[in-house]
Every structure is written in C-alpha cells, then in structure tokens.
Amino acid sequence: MPKLKTKSSAKKRFRFTASGKIKMPQAGKRHGMIKRTNSQIRKQRGTTIMTKQDTKIVKSYMPYNLRG
C-alpha cells in the first residue's frame, strides 16, 4: 500500500491536545475589528477546541498523527 499524504494546510493550522482533541486559532480576527464589540474581541483571543464533527474531517487530513 502506498503511504498517505498529510495535507500541508492542516498541519500548519491545527494542533492536537494530549487527549486527542484539536486546537485551532479563533476565527474572525483578521479584519473589520472596528465593527466588532470589545467583548467579542476579548473572547476571540488565543485558541479554541474544534467541534466533534469538524474533528473527524481534520483527522482524515492528518492520517499519521500520534493521537488520532
């Protein structure tokens, strides 16, 4: 069987936690900050945990991760 390739875009954007969940950067922070409320901007700091449905898709992009 040939080896599967990891999607390069996925390995740049996502990281796995020790329990196998996927960490991702918060969305909606690139531009248009003037129209966002201050509380919205505060909530979008740092990273967030991906939903279970999306996690299934991203794990298929990264077949050889250690915590899959």
MOSULNOR-V299881 format. One line per field, one symbol per residue. ss: DSSP state (H for helix, E for strand, L for the rest). burial: I if it has 16 or more other C-alpha atoms within 10 Angstrom, else O. A space follows every 50 residues. Layout:
ss->???
burial->???
This chain:
ss->LLLLLLLHHHHHHEEELLLLLEEEELLLLLLLHHHLLHHHHHHLLLEEEL LHHHHHHHHHHLLLLLLL
burial->OOOOOOOOOOOOOIIIOOOOIIIOIOOOOOOOOOOOOOOOOOOOOOOOII OOOOIOOIIOIIOOOOOO
